[in-house]
Amino acid sequence: MSSAINWSEKVVMITGGTGSFGKKFAATLMDEYRPKKLIIFSRDELKQHDMRVAGFDFPNLRYFIGDVRDKERLYRAFSGVDIVVHAAALKQIPAAEYNPFEVIKTNVLGAANVVDAAIDAGVEKVIALSTDKAANPINLYGATKLCSDKLFVAGNAYSAAKPTRFSVVRYGNVLGSRGSAVPSFLAERKNGSISITDPRMTRFWITLEQGIRFVIACLERMHGGETFVPKLPSMKVVDLAEAVAPGCRIKIIGIRPGEKLHEVMIPADVSRHAIEFEDSYVIQPHFHWWNGDNCKGGRPCEEGFQYSSETNDRWLTIQEMAAMLGGIRQEPYEAVAS
C-alpha cells in the first residue's frame, strides 16, 4: 500500500487504545500498514487482557498500562515512539457535569502532559481526537475538548526548534460507540419504545471505519497546527430511531442539560480560517508560524460560513442508515440484548 509514511519503520502509540476507536485502529494498522511496533496505552489492565485474548497478540504489539494524568509514566511510554494518536478522554456528558474536576484532569491536564512528553521524547507526529462538542461548547465535556484542541495546536509553537508536530481531528457522532444513541436505542427497542429528547434534533454521523481512515489520512498529510474536519452527512435523531427500531413508539423526554439541538463542527467565527477540500475542511491555526501554502489545493470558506448538522447539504435517509447499521432495522426487538 503506497503511503506518505513508511509505517514499517515507525513505532506508533495510541492512548486510550482499548476503546472502540483504539481497537479498530489497531486492527487496521496491523492488517494493512504493519508498523514496526504498535503500543496500546491505557489504564485498564482487564481491557488490555480482553484485547489480547480477542486476537490482538502480535509480535510487534505492546501493551502499556498508564494514565495520561501521570506525566512520568507518559515520559517512559513515549521513549522511542514516532507517532502518537491521542484518543484517551472522559467523554460521558452527564458524568462530566457531575465530576468536573476529574474530567479536567484527564481531558485538559492529560492533554498538556501528552504535549510535554511528546516534545521531550522527540515524537515526530501527534494527532489528537476531538469532537463536534468542542465547537461552541455548552457542556463541560465540550469545553475540556476545546481546551485540549487549543493545547495541541499551540504545541507546535511550544515545541520551538524540536521536530514534534501536533494536529487535531474533529468529527461527529460515531455509530455504535459506547454511550452513544445507537446502543441506547438498541437497549430500549425490545420494549417497543424509544426515548428522544427533541424531535428537531440533528447530528453528524460517521462510521468507525470512516473515522479510522480519516485519522490515518490526516497523519499522512499533516504539517502541524491543522484541525481536520471531514465532510459528513447529517440525520435527524427521529430518523435514526426509525432506522434502528422501525415501528417503535417515540417518547419525547426533553433536552438534557448540556445537550444541543444541532451540532456545529466549524463555527462562523472560525470559518474565516478554514479551507475547503473535496472531502474535508482544514481549520488553519491563527499563528505567525503557520505557512498558508500548507493548504494548497483548497479554497477559503465563504464569509459567515458555518458547518452545522442543521444546514448541512448531505443527509442520510432511513434506508441508508439501516444499511450502515448492518441490517439491525430488520431484526426483531427481542433479538437484541439490552
MARMIPA-942199 format. One record per residue (C-alpha): residue number from 1; residue in one letter; x, y, z. Coordinates in steps of 0.001 Angstrom, whole numbers, always signed. Each point is the difference from the previous one (the first is absolute). Layout:
<rs>
r num NUM; residuo a; x X; y Y; z Z
...
</rs>
This chain:
<rs>
r num 1; residuo m; x +0; y +0; z +0
r num 2; residuo s; x +1519; y +3343; z -1060
r num 3; residuo s; x +294; y +2468; z +2842
r num 4; residuo a; x +1607; y +3314; z +904
r num 5; residuo i; x +1214; y -1667; z +3205
r num 6; residuo n; x +2306; y -3017; z -20
r num 7; residuo w; x -1993; y -1758; z +2701
r num 8; residuo s; x +2312; y -3008; z +106
r num 9; residuo e; x +2634; y +2234; z +1581
r num 10; residuo k; x -2306; y +1786; z +2446
r num 11; residuo v; x -863; y -698; z +3620
r num 12; residuo v; x -3618; y +1045; z +571
r num 13; residuo m; x -1826; y +521; z +3284
r num 14; residuo i; x -3693; y +570; z +608
r num 15; residuo t; x -1142; y +1362; z +3348
r num 16; residuo g; x -3355; y -1321; z +1095
r num 17; residuo g; x +792; y -2915; z -2258
r num 18; residuo t; x -2509; y -2479; z +1479
r num 19; residuo g; x -3051; y +2047; z -1048
r num 20; residuo s; x -2105; y -533; z -3110
r num 21; residuo f; x +2227; y +2260; z -2078
r num 22; residuo g; x +3228; y -1456; z +1368
r num 23; residuo k; x -894; y -3592; z -770
r num 24; residuo k; x -1124; y +767; z -3540
r num 25; residuo f; x +3026; y +2226; z -600
r num 26; residuo a; x +2317; y -2749; z +1244
r num 27; residuo a; x -1632; y -2608; z -2232
r num 28; residuo t; x +217; y +2229; z -3085
r num 29; residuo l; x +3597; y +995; z +633
r num 30; residuo m; x +1099; y -3595; z +582
r num 31; residuo d; x -1882; y -1438; z -2979
r num 32; residuo e; x +870; y +2638; z -2591
r num 33; residuo y; x +2909; y +2203; z +1122
r num 34; residuo r; x +2090; y -2332; z +2181
r num 35; residuo p; x +1902; y +2482; z +2175
r num 36; residuo k; x +3316; y -890; z +1578
r num 37; residuo k; x -1797; y +23; z +3354
r num 38; residuo l; x -3439; y +981; z +1281
r num 39; residuo i; x -469; y +862; z +3668
r num 40; residuo i; x -3392; y -43; z +1708
r num 41; residuo f; x +72; y +2493; z +2884
r num 42; residuo s; x -2930; y -130; z +2426
r num 43; residuo r; x -747; y -186; z +3705
r num 44; residuo d; x -2206; y -3128; z +57
r num 45; residuo e; x +1960; y -3255; z +143
r num 46; residuo l; x -3158; y -2088; z -410
r num 47; residuo k; x -856; y +1653; z -3322
r num 48; residuo q; x +3577; y -552; z -1151
r num 49; residuo h; x -303; y -3659; z +979
r num 50; residuo d; x -3310; y -272; z -1854
r num 51; residuo m; x +1580; y +1520; z -3119
r num 52; residuo r; x +2836; y -2509; z +113
r num 53; residuo v; x -2382; y -2933; z +472
r num 54; residuo a; x -2132; y +1290; z -2894
r num 55; residuo g; x +2972; y -394; z -2357
r num 56; residuo f; x +1965; y +3218; z +425
r num 57; residuo d; x +3198; y -1861; z +828
r num 58; residuo f; x +2624; y +690; z -2648
r num 59; residuo p; x +3800; y -36; z +387
r num 60; residuo n; x +144; y +3750; z -736
r num 61; residuo l; x -2905; y +907; z +2312
r num 62; residuo r; x +638; y +1244; z +3534
r num 63; residuo y; x -2307; y +834; z +2890
r num 64; residuo f; x +943; y +2813; z +2362
r num 65; residuo i; x -2054; y +685; z +3135
r num 66; residuo g; x -128; y +3685; z +842
r num 67; residuo d; x -2104; y +3124; z +316
r num 68; residuo v; x +451; y +3255; z -1908
r num 69; residuo r; x -323; y +1758; z +3351
r num 70; residuo d; x +3358; y -1548; z +985
r num 71; residuo k; x +2670; y +2030; z -1800
r num 72; residuo e; x +2889; y -2188; z +1160
r num 73; residuo r; x -1688; y -3089; z -1401
r num 74; residuo l; x -555; y +1779; z -3313
r num 75; residuo y; x +3682; y +905; z -176
r num 76; residuo r; x +882; y -3671; z +406
r num 77; residuo a; x -2658; y -1122; z -2488
r num 78; residuo f; x +970; y +2514; z -2717
r num 79; residuo s; x +3657; y -1023; z -55
r num 80; residuo g; x +826; y -1089; z -3551
r num 81; residuo v; x -3503; y +770; z -1329
r num 82; residuo d; x -343; y +1722; z -3399
r num 83; residuo i; x -3786; y +533; z -312
r num 84; residuo v; x -2646; y +493; z +2687
r num 85; residuo v; x -3761; y -113; z -463
r num 86; residuo h; x -1563; y +1547; z +3090
r num 87; residuo a; x -3440; y -1551; z +535
r num 88; residuo a; x -99; y -143; z +3813
r num 89; residuo a; x -2804; y +2095; z +1476
r num 90; residuo l; x -2912; y +28; z +2409
r num 91; residuo k; x -2954; y +711; z -2281
r num 92; residuo q; x -3310; y -782; z +1709
r num 93; residuo i; x -1791; y +3358; z +186
r num 94; residuo p; x -2130; y -602; z +3136
r num 95; residuo a; x +2968; y -1458; z +1874
r num 96; residuo a; x +2110; y +2986; z -1037
r num 97; residuo e; x -2549; y +2445; z +1385
r num 98; residuo y; x -38; y -1813; z +3339
r num 99; residuo n; x +3760; y -699; z +190
r num 100; residuo p; x +1589; y +3079; z -1627
r num 101; residuo f; x +3343; y -197; z +1786
r num 102; residuo e; x +585; y -3575; z -1149
r num 103; residuo v; x -824; y +826; z -3616
r num 104; residuo i; x +2284; y +3045; z +26
r num 105; residuo k; x +2848; y -2110; z +1399
r num 106; residuo t; x -279; y -2481; z -2861
r num 107; residuo n; x -1125; y +2087; z -2967
r num 108; residuo v; x +1931; y +3229; z +658
r num 109; residuo l; x +2915; y -750; z +2309
r num 110; residuo g; x +445; y -3376; z -1678
r num 111; residuo a; x +226; y +1733; z -3384
r num 112; residuo a; x +2649; y +2377; z +1388
r num 113; residuo n; x +1943; y -3011; z +1257
r num 114; residuo v; x -148; y -1612; z -3447
r num 115; residuo v; x +1332; y +3210; z -1597
r num 116; residuo d; x +2896; y +268; z +2467
r num 117; residuo a; x +946; y -3666; z -168
r num 118; residuo a; x -205; y -154; z -3801
r num 119; residuo i; x +2290; y +3008; z -435
r num 120; residuo d; x +2577; y -1181; z +2516
r num 121; residuo a; x -30; y -3574; z -1348
r num 122; residuo g; x +471; y +1176; z -3587
r num 123; residuo v; x -3264; y -1409; z -1352
r num 124; residuo e; x -417; y +1000; z -3658
r num 125; residuo k; x -3782; y +288; z -339
r num 126; residuo v; x -2873; y +229; z +2462
r num 127; residuo i; x -3613; y +82; z -1107
r num 128; residuo a; x -2725; y +541; z +2599
r num 129; residuo l; x -3604; y -1113; z -375
r num 130; residuo s; x -2498; y +2769; z +652
r num 131; residuo t; x -3786; y +195; z -256
r num 132; residuo d; x -2739; y +2177; z -1430
r num 133; residuo k; x -813; y +847; z +3639
r num 134; residuo a; x +3201; y +2111; z +72
r num 135; residuo a; x -1434; y +2564; z -2432
r num 136; residuo n; x -2009; y +2657; z +1874
r num 137; residuo p; x -135; y -2288; z +3065
r num 138; residuo i; x -2932; y +179; z +2398
r num 139; residuo n; x +1010; y -2909; z +2261
r num 140; residuo l; x +3123; y -755; z +1997
r num 141; residuo y; x +1083; y -2875; z -2226
r num 142; residuo g; x -41; y +2244; z -3066
r num 143; residuo a; x +1810; y +2763; z +1894
r num 144; residuo t; x +2777; y -2358; z +1081
r num 145; residuo k; x +422; y -1282; z -3552
r num 146; residuo l; x +179; y +3567; z -1306
r num 147; residuo c; x +2773; y +664; z +2539
r num 148; residuo s; x +1711; y -3194; z -1116
r num 149; residuo d; x -214; y +1037; z -3660
r num 150; residuo k; x +1557; y +3374; z +838
r num 151; residuo l; x +2832; y -1684; z +1898
r num 152; residuo f; x +864; y -2278; z -2900
r num 153; residuo v; x -90; y +2763; z -2614
r num 154; residuo a; x +2133; y +2294; z +2179
r num 155; residuo g; x +2341; y -2913; z +650
r num 156; residuo n; x +1535; y +662; z -3409
r num 157; residuo a; x +1308; y +3325; z +1312
r num 158; residuo y; x +829; y -1495; z +3385
r num 159; residuo s; x +2249; y -2607; z -1651
r num 160; residuo a; x +2206; y +2820; z -1378
r num 161; residuo a; x +2903; y -1536; z -1946
r num 162; residuo k; x -975; y -3550; z +948
r num 163; residuo p; x -1419; y -2150; z -2856
r num 164; residuo t; x -3262; y -964; z +1731
r num 165; residuo r; x -3166; y +1090; z -1818
r num 166; residuo f; x -3572; y -61; z +1276
r num 167; residuo s; x -3358; y -14; z -1799
r num 168; residuo v; x -3636; y -644; z +896
r num 169; residuo v; x -2761; y -2051; z -1622
r num 170; residuo r; x -3580; y +1084; z +757
r num 171; residuo y; x -2959; y -2080; z -1123
r num 172; residuo g; x -3597; y -776; z +923
r num 173; residuo n; x -1812; y -2811; z +1763
r num 174; residuo v; x +1480; y -3447; z -603
r num 175; residuo l; x -2622; y -2634; z -757
r num 176; residuo g; x -156; y -2592; z +2755
r num 177; residuo s; x +2665; y +1523; z +2261
r num 178; residuo r; x -412; y -534; z +3726
r num 179; residuo g; x -2543; y +2315; z +1582
r num 180; residuo s; x -1364; y +1234; z -3328
r num 181; residuo a; x -3564; y -9; z -1322
r num 182; residuo v; x +89; y -3298; z -1911
r num 183; residuo p; x +864; y -2251; z +2988
r num 184; residuo s; x -2608; y +1850; z +2059
r num 185; residuo f; x -2650; y -526; z -2661
r num 186; residuo l; x +940; y -3680; z -283
r num 187; residuo a; x -455; y -415; z +3735
r num 188; residuo e; x -3402; y +1721; z -72
r num 189; residuo r; x -1530; y -1458; z -3139
r num 190; residuo k; x -804; y -3413; z +1489
r num 191; residuo n; x -2643; y +1823; z +2023
r num 192; residuo g; x -1475; y +1586; z -3115
r num 193; residuo s; x +756; y +3572; z +1078
r num 194; residuo i; x +2908; y +2368; z -786
r num 195; residuo s; x +815; y +3103; z +2065
r num 196; residuo i; x +967; y +3119; z -1974
r num 197; residuo t; x +737; y +3344; z +1587
r num 198; residuo d; x -1330; y +2203; z -2834
r num 199; residuo p; x -1449; y -931; z -3429
r num 200; residuo r; x +1821; y +2910; z -1673
r num 201; residuo m; x +3430; y -1262; z +1037
r num 202; residuo t; x +2623; y -686; z -2700
r num 203; residuo r; x +3499; y -1460; z +154
r num 204; residuo f; x +2995; y -694; z -2234
r num 205; residuo w; x +716; y -3720; z -417
r num 206; residuo i; x +3155; y -1937; z -820
r num 207; residuo t; x +781; y -3710; z +130
r num 208; residuo l; x +2938; y -1288; z +2005
r num 209; residuo e; x +1634; y -1185; z -3216
r num 210; residuo q; x -308; y +3464; z -1556
r num 211; residuo g; x +1443; y +1579; z +3133
r num 212; residuo i; x +3044; y -2293; z -59
r num 213; residuo r; x +665; y +667; z -3688
r num 214; residuo f; x -310; y +3742; z +504
r num 215; residuo v; x +2442; y +39; z +2928
r num 216; residuo i; x +2591; y -1988; z -1955
r num 217; residuo a; x -399; y +2305; z -3013
r num 218; residuo c; x +438; y +3053; z +2242
r num 219; residuo l; x +3144; y -1465; z +1551
r num 220; residuo e; x +1449; y -288; z -3480
r num 221; residuo r; x -923; y +3514; z -1164
r num 222; residuo m; x +475; y +2034; z +3208
r num 223; residuo h; x +2604; y +2756; z +313
r num 224; residuo g; x -854; y +859; z +3590
r num 225; residuo g; x -2641; y +2418; z +1281
r num 226; residuo e; x -2964; y -1070; z -2123
r num 227; residuo t; x -3411; y -966; z +1292
r num 228; residuo f; x -1354; y -2498; z -2528
r num 229; residuo v; x -3783; y -295; z -431
r num 230; residuo p; x -1474; y -2634; z -2343
r num 231; residuo k; x -3073; y +721; z -2100
r num 232; residuo l; x -2720; y -2164; z +1527
r num 233; residuo p; x -3722; y -586; z -548
r num 234; residuo s; x -2587; y +1161; z +2513
r num 235; residuo m; x -3080; y -1790; z +1220
r num 236; residuo k; x -2960; y +774; z +2223
r num 237; residuo v; x +117; y -2017; z +3196
r num 238; residuo v; x -3643; y -1037; z -521
r num 239; residuo d; x +1023; y -1507; z -3348
r num 240; residuo l; x +2896; y -1795; z +1692
r num 241; residuo a; x -2484; y -1502; z +2449
r num 242; residuo e; x -2152; y -1205; z -2897
r num 243; residuo a; x +3070; y -1566; z -1653
r num 244; residuo v; x +991; y -1834; z +3194
r num 245; residuo a; x -3492; y -909; z +1205
r num 246; residuo p; x -2666; y +345; z -2709
r num 247; residuo g; x -3510; y +352; z +1334
r num 248; residuo c; x +1035; y +701; z +3575
r num 249; residuo r; x -1936; y +2633; z +1918
r num 250; residuo i; x +1932; y +3270; z +413
r num 251; residuo k; x +6; y +1530; z +3476
r num 252; residuo i; x +1119; y +3653; z +195
r num 253; residuo i; x +1789; y +661; z +3295
r num 254; residuo g; x +1424; y +3505; z -496
r num 255; residuo i; x +3537; y +1261; z -570
r num 256; residuo r; x +2448; y -974; z +2725
r num 257; residuo p; x +2451; y +2395; z +1666
r num 258; residuo g; x +2976; y +669; z -2270
r num 259; residuo e; x -1728; y -1299; z -3140
r num 260; residuo k; x -414; y +1935; z -3251
r num 261; residuo l; x -2762; y -195; z -2588
r num 262; residuo h; x +2599; y +25; z -2782
r num 263; residuo e; x +3734; y -533; z -84
r num 264; residuo v; x +2537; y +2361; z -1544
r num 265; residuo m; x +3461; y -1112; z -1081
r num 266; residuo i; x +1166; y +3332; z -1433
r num 267; residuo p; x -1535; y +3120; z +1600
r num 268; residuo a; x -435; y +3109; z -2140
r num 269; residuo d; x +2613; y +1895; z +2010
r num 270; residuo v; x +2552; y -2710; z -779
r num 271; residuo s; x -859; y -656; z -3644
r num 272; residuo r; x +1969; y +3035; z -1174
r num 273; residuo h; x +3085; y -2111; z +715
r num 274; residuo a; x -1424; y -3143; z -1639
r num 275; residuo i; x +961; y -1454; z -3369
r num 276; residuo e; x -2389; y -2291; z -1856
r num 277; residuo f; x +1127; y -3135; z -1818
r num 278; residuo e; x -2061; y -2568; z -1867
r num 279; residuo d; x -336; y -2343; z +2983
r num 280; residuo s; x +794; y +2215; z +2975
r num 281; residuo y; x +703; y +3394; z +1528
r num 282; residuo v; x +3225; y +1128; z +1608
r num 283; residuo i; x -126; y +2661; z +2703
r num 284; residuo q; x +3322; y +1796; z -194
r num 285; residuo p; x +1699; y +1189; z +3194
r num 286; residuo h; x -34; y +3750; z +497
r num 287; residuo f; x +3700; y +271; z +829
r num 288; residuo h; x +2912; y +1755; z -1711
r num 289; residuo w; x +1894; y -3259; z -480
r num 290; residuo w; x -2685; y -1549; z -2219
r num 291; residuo n; x +825; y -234; z -3702
r num 292; residuo g; x -3113; y +542; z -2106
r num 293; residuo d; x +1537; y -2067; z -2803
r num 294; residuo n; x -606; y -3072; z +2172
r num 295; residuo c; x -3607; y +19; z -1208
r num 296; residuo k; x +618; y +146; z -3736
r num 297; residuo g; x -2809; y -1469; z -2077
r num 298; residuo g; x -2790; y +1251; z +2234
r num 299; residuo r; x -2136; y +3119; z -85
r num 300; residuo p; x -901; y +2397; z +2825
r num 301; residuo c; x -3461; y -387; z +1485
r num 302; residuo e; x -2500; y +2760; z -688
r num 303; residuo e; x -373; y +2798; z +2528
r num 304; residuo g; x -2444; y -1027; z +2708
r num 305; residuo f; x +45; y -3683; z -932
r num 306; residuo q; x -931; y -2390; z +2807
r num 307; residuo y; x +264; y -3772; z -237
r num 308; residuo s; x -3083; y -1118; z +1903
r num 309; residuo s; x -1974; y -3244; z +81
r num 310; residuo e; x -3171; y +2059; z -492
r num 311; residuo t; x +1047; y +1787; z -3218
r num 312; residuo n; x +2084; y -2801; z -1481
r num 313; residuo d; x -487; y -782; z -3693
r num 314; residuo r; x +537; y -3743; z +526
r num 315; residuo w; x -2695; y -2050; z +1755
r num 316; residuo l; x -355; y -3695; z +745
r num 317; residuo t; x -3272; y -1737; z -765
r num 318; residuo i; x -1486; y -2587; z +2345
r num 319; residuo q; x +858; y -2690; z -2535
r num 320; residuo e; x +3626; y +1137; z -271
r num 321; residuo m; x +374; y +31; z +3769
r num 322; residuo a; x -1548; y -3458; z +291
r num 323; residuo a; x +2553; y -1275; z -2511
r num 324; residuo m; x +2837; y +1624; z +1953
r num 325; residuo l; x -1231; y -1717; z +3142
r num 326; residuo g; x +297; y -3383; z -1668
r num 327; residuo g; x -3613; y -1065; z -149
r num 328; residuo i; x -896; y +836; z +3606
r num 329; residuo r; x -3242; y +1564; z -1247
r num 330; residuo q; x -1324; y -3373; z -1124
r num 331; residuo e; x +684; y -1872; z +3256
r num 332; residuo p; x -2845; y -555; z +2495
r num 333; residuo y; x +185; y +2092; z +3140
r num 334; residuo e; x +356; y -2959; z +2330
r num 335; residuo a; x +3013; y -1344; z -1908
r num 336; residuo v; x +2211; y +2801; z +1261
r num 337; residuo a; x +1357; y -288; z +3519
r num 338; residuo s; x -213; y +3067; z +2185
</rs>
